[in-house]
Amino acid sequence: MASADVSTFDHVEDKIERWEEEGFTVLFLGQEGDLMGIIGIVDPIKKESKGVVKELEDMGIEIIMITGDNSRTAKAVASQVGISRVLSEVLPKDKDEEVRQQIKKNKTVVMIGDGINDAPALAQADIGIAIGTGTDVAIEASNVTLMSGNLEGVVTAIKISKSTMRVIKQNLFWAFFYNGSLVPIAAGVLYPVLGLLINPIFAAGAMAFSSISVVLNSLRLKRAK
């Protein structure tokens, strides 16, 4: 508006400020140097957003809201969902840079977005999560897509990934335990000292049981909710 020499905002300043504090993004219409009108638009906040933010924080995850909206609008939206740290008026390339800076601090960064402007940051993050109802380019740039668009899927994805890593570590432990203990015994390592010797057939059976235990332990993930 300033570049078009439209500057007659005095009589609507209070309304603009009030709208922005309520979470609206304000658009301006001007013609030949005169302000013709203002329009307030707002994206409805997903009903599950506040609960998801609370659950993620309870898991020890730091939440940062990063948006291109002005600071008043961004803070208004953040306060409604319980986010304390807000980065506003951020250009798409700066979103990408902010993700880089967080990664340089040795943080694991999960970026959640649905728009074209989010795509570079989604690709840069350790894990990019796209909303299935968002743009195709955001989905293409992400690692995970929430098909339903429900943000509770973020919590589900993190919990399932933690369970998966826990099972992988358990499987590695038991596999090394079986192979590291029974195979040397079957080879006669303890025979000179304790006279202990296991028939190689039993050692082979123990290794087979190791594989079975790994599979059974992994199948527990089917019960993850």
Rosetta blueprint (number, residue, H / E / L):
1 M L
2 A L
3 S L
4 A L
5 D L
6 V L
7 S L
8 T L
9 F L
10 D H
11 H H
12 V H
13 E H
14 D H
15 K H
16 I H
17 E H
18 R H
19 W H
20 E H
21 E H
22 E L
23 G L
24 F L
25 T E
26 V E
27 L E
28 F E
29 L E
30 G E
31 Q E
32 E L
33 G L
34 D E
35 L E
36 M E
37 G E
38 I E
39 I E
40 G E
41 I E
42 V L
43 D L
44 P L
45 I L
46 K L
47 K L
48 E L
49 S H
50 K H
51 G H
52 V H
53 V H
54 K H
55 E H
56 L H
57 E H
58 D H
59 M L
60 G L
61 I L
62 E L
63 I L
64 I E
65 M E
66 I E
67 T L
68 G L
69 D L
70 N L
71 S H
72 R H
73 T H
74 A H
75 K H
76 A H
77 V H
78 A H
79 S H
80 Q H
81 V H
82 G L
83 I L
84 S L
85 R E
86 V E
87 L E
88 S L
89 E L
90 V L
91 L L
92 P H
93 K H
94 D H
95 K H
96 D H
97 E H
98 E H
99 V H
100 R H
101 Q H
102 Q H
103 I H
104 K H
105 K L
106 N L
107 K L
108 T L
109 V L
110 V E
111 M E
112 I E
113 G E
114 D L
115 G L
116 I H
117 N H
118 D H
119 A H
120 P H
121 A H
122 L H
123 A H
124 Q H
125 A L
126 D L
127 I E
128 G E
129 I E
130 A E
131 I E
132 G L
133 T L
134 G L
135 T L
136 D H
137 V H
138 A H
139 I H
140 E H
141 A H
142 S L
143 N L
144 V E
145 T E
146 L E
147 M L
148 S L
149 G L
150 N L
151 L L
152 E H
153 G H
154 V H
155 V H
156 T H
157 A H
158 I H
159 K H
160 I H
161 S H
162 K H
163 S H
164 T H
165 M H
166 R H
167 V H
168 I H
169 K H
170 Q H
171 N H
172 L H
173 F H
174 W H
175 A H
176 F H
177 F H
178 Y H
179 N H
180 G H
181 S H
182 L H
183 V H
184 P H
185 I H
186 A H
187 A L
188 G L
189 V L
190 L L
191 Y H
192 P H
193 V H
194 L H
195 G L
196 L L
197 L L
198 I L
199 N L
200 P H
201 I H
202 F H
203 A H
204 A H
205 G H
206 A H
207 M H
208 A H
209 F H
210 S H
211 S H
212 I H
213 S H
214 V H
215 V H
216 L H
217 N H
218 S H
219 L H
220 R H
221 L H
222 K H
223 R H
224 A L
225 K L
